[in-house]
Amino acid sequence: MSLEPTRADGLARLAAFAPLMGRAYAQGRNGDPGPGRRRYVSELSAHIRHRLVTEEEVLRIALAQHGLPAAETFVQEVFWRVYWKGFLELRPAMWAEYRARARALQAELSAQAGLRRAFEAAAAGATGIACFDAWARELAETGYLHNHARMWFASIWIFTLRLPWVLGAELFLHHLKDADPASNTLSWRWVGGIQTPGKHYLARAENIARYSFGRFDPRGQLIEDAAPLAEPPPPPPGALSDGPAIPRGRVALLLHEEDATFWPEGAEVVGVGFLCWPQQRSIFGAAAAAAAFTEAAVADGARLLAARTARGAERLTPDKVGAWARGLGAEAILTPHAPVGWVRPMLEGVERAGLPLVAPRRAFDTLCWPLARRGFFAFRRHIPELLRALGLAEEGGGW
Ligand SMILES: Cc1cc2nc3c(=O)[nH]c(=O)nc-3n(C[C@H](O)[C@H](O)[C@H](O)COP(=O)(O)OP(=O)(O)OC[C@H]3O[C@@H](n4cnc5c(N)ncnc54)[C@H](O)[C@@H]3O)c2cc1C
């Protein structure tokens, strides 16, 4: 089933995958039989990333079909995403520092022929390590990699090829249709051993052979005893306010790639417009297929929400937002909160014609993100209470 950048496609995938979200997922998710053969992962990440379907919707279906004990692994994986989003939101300086390093490496790629050649060989899948080369090509051709393949790829990149992890993370952002500032940056840090300091992920040939079902066997090609990267640990978390309330009056709803389906209950929406900045995601911009997915995903969300108003959705440019909103008689421009990443600074720069830009957060995020203060296992303990607060699980249910 080819990946379509629409909510309808996301919902169809969700329905098709629902029967597998229980024990089948727990047993099957680690294996990667290769493109076109994967049954035990949902491949919903690009839809979830743009919120064509939301984490909450996915959790609701998993729990309704299987209950918490059977769906525990799937629920936990969805909450890895939620945790990463919260972790970065509480530490915006990590993103600023990552971006500065990416820009510095861009200059080094131009200046250092050796680094450039090694990077280009890895990105093109020409290292001679067959599994790695296949994943590099799959990444470029499909904009997706299985989670285990992402872990192996990142580990080989860092510990066998000895390339800077930030360049690998930027390559992922360039190609992935689910490119996400939090999940991507923090997962690369986790593989390198700097997210959970001292604990790194080393790809092992035996593990690759087993979980790729014998498609690959890189015995003798990998460095399997490297030490973790030595970098400062993540900074302590800051605080998160509840964010602004949804205004009651006439608002122009401005959607973007962080959330294509946000509907402000209680406001009077007089028009829906959308913006998107896929090329801002990395020093390499966005690959054509990834950019096209993002643009069409935001357009689809806007089209669906505009159907609740008297007008069609408007594709905008940043300099036209204020005039558009004024033309609709709006009292404010309302946009879904943009979490830490490349969209937030772009939104701050849109021309507003003197109107306030109000960016409320989803209640789901306001509830979950402040809990990402320490490691995942401390966060994980809150999941049953979060599910109850969200009305997704019954009182008394635990892990
Ligand atoms: C180095 C590296 C980089 C990554 N970069 C990204 C990224 O840019 N964007 C992104 O969405 N995910 C990223 N991930 C996380 C994960 O690999 C993908 O979310 C997952 O593979 C998507 O496939 P799926 O939809 O079939 O997942 P499923 O297994 O079906 O899981 C359902 C959903 O849960 C979430 N999820 C599952 N596993 C994880 C995880 N380990 N971390 C965070 N969320 C998870 C995703 O939203 C996913 O769609 C990265 C992981 C690694 C190791």
The ligand as a Tripos MOL2 file, in Angstrom:
@<TRIPOS>MOLECULE
LIG
   53    58     1     0     0
SMALL
NO_CHARGES

@<TRIPOS>ATOM
      1 C1         18.3970    7.1650   14.6460 C.3       1 LIG1
      2 C2         16.9040    7.2590   14.6740 C.ar      1 LIG1
      3 C3         16.2420    8.3160   14.0780 C.ar      1 LIG1
      4 C4         14.8470    8.4280   14.1220 C.ar      1 LIG1
      5 N1         14.2390    9.5080   13.5110 N.ar      1 LIG1
      6 C5         12.8920    9.6350   13.5710 C.ar      1 LIG1
      7 C6         12.2340   10.7450   12.9660 C.ar      1 LIG1
      8 O1         12.8470   11.6650   12.4000 O.2       1 LIG1
      9 N2         10.8620   10.7770   13.0150 N.ar      1 LIG1
     10 C7         10.1280    9.8050   13.6510 C.ar      1 LIG1
     11 O2          8.8980    9.8980   13.6560 O.2       1 LIG1
     12 N3         10.7320    8.7630   14.2630 N.ar      1 LIG1
     13 C8         12.0850    8.6490   14.2440 C.ar      1 LIG1
     14 N4         12.6890    7.5610   14.8440 N.ar      1 LIG1
     15 C9         11.8670    6.6450   15.6600 C.3       1 LIG1
     16 C10        11.3380    5.3860   14.9510 C.3       1 LIG1
     17 O3         12.3780    4.7300   14.2840 O.3       1 LIG1
     18 C11        10.2140    5.6730   13.9530 C.3       1 LIG1
     19 O4          9.2120    6.4790   14.5540 O.3       1 LIG1
     20 C12         9.5520    4.3650   13.5150 C.3       1 LIG1
     21 O5         10.5130    3.5280   12.9290 O.3       1 LIG1
     22 C13         8.4460    4.6600   12.5390 C.3       1 LIG1
     23 O6          7.9660    3.4650   11.9710 O.3       1 LIG1
     24 P1          6.4840    2.9830   12.1940 P.3       1 LIG1
     25 O7          5.5380    4.0950   11.9720 O.co2     1 LIG1
     26 O8          6.3020    1.7450   11.3730 O.co2     1 LIG1
     27 O9          6.5150    2.6110   13.7440 O.3       1 LIG1
     28 P2          5.6100    1.6560   14.6460 P.3       1 LIG1
     29 O10         6.5190    0.6350   15.2290 O.co2     1 LIG1
     30 O11         4.4150    1.1580   13.9390 O.co2     1 LIG1
     31 O12         5.1890    2.6150   15.8550 O.3       1 LIG1
     32 C14         3.9910    3.4140   15.8440 C.3       1 LIG1
     33 C15         4.3770    4.8730   16.0590 C.3       1 LIG1
     34 O13         5.0220    5.0670   17.3190 O.3       1 LIG1
     35 C16         6.0680    6.0430   17.2030 C.3       1 LIG1
     36 N5          7.3510    5.3640   17.4740 N.ar      1 LIG1
     37 C17         7.6250    4.0450   17.3660 C.ar      1 LIG1
     38 N6          8.8840    3.7830   17.7620 N.ar      1 LIG1
     39 C18         9.4280    4.9540   18.1200 C.ar      1 LIG1
     40 C19        10.6940    5.3520   18.6220 C.ar      1 LIG1
     41 N7         11.6630    4.4470   18.8710 N.pl3     1 LIG1
     42 N8         10.9240    6.6650   18.8530 N.ar      1 LIG1
     43 C20         9.9550    7.5780   18.6340 C.ar      1 LIG1
     44 N9          8.7250    7.2670   18.1790 N.ar      1 LIG1
     45 C21         8.4620    5.9780   17.9300 C.ar      1 LIG1
     46 C22         6.0140    6.5670   15.7800 C.3       1 LIG1
     47 O14         5.2170    7.7080   15.7350 O.3       1 LIG1
     48 C23         5.3710    5.4060   15.0370 C.3       1 LIG1
     49 O15         4.7400    5.7770   13.8480 O.3       1 LIG1
     50 C24        14.0940    7.4450   14.8080 C.ar      1 LIG1
     51 C25        14.7550    6.3600   15.4150 C.ar      1 LIG1
     52 C26        16.1420    6.2600   15.3450 C.ar      1 LIG1
     53 C27        16.8090    5.0780   16.0010 C.3       1 LIG1
@<TRIPOS>BOND
     1     1     2 1
     2     2     3 ar
     3     2    52 ar
     4     3     4 ar
     5     4     5 ar
     6     4    50 ar
     7     5     6 ar
     8     6     7 ar
     9     6    13 1
    10     7     8 2
    11     7     9 ar
    12     9    10 ar
    13    10    11 2
    14    10    12 ar
    15    12    13 ar
    16    13    14 ar
    17    14    15 1
    18    14    50 ar
    19    15    16 1
    20    16    17 1
    21    16    18 1
    22    18    19 1
    23    18    20 1
    24    20    21 1
    25    20    22 1
    26    22    23 1
    27    23    24 1
    28    24    25 2
    29    24    26 1
    30    24    27 1
    31    27    28 1
    32    28    29 2
    33    28    30 1
    34    28    31 1
    35    31    32 1
    36    32    33 1
    37    33    34 1
    38    33    48 1
    39    34    35 1
    40    35    36 1
    41    35    46 1
    42    36    37 ar
    43    36    45 ar
    44    37    38 ar
    45    38    39 ar
    46    39    40 ar
    47    39    45 ar
    48    40    41 1
    49    40    42 ar
    50    42    43 ar
    51    43    44 ar
    52    44    45 ar
    53    46    47 1
    54    46    48 1
    55    48    49 1
    56    50    51 ar
    57    51    52 ar
    58    52    53 1
@<TRIPOS>SUBSTRUCTURE
     1 LIG1         1 GROUP 0 **** ****
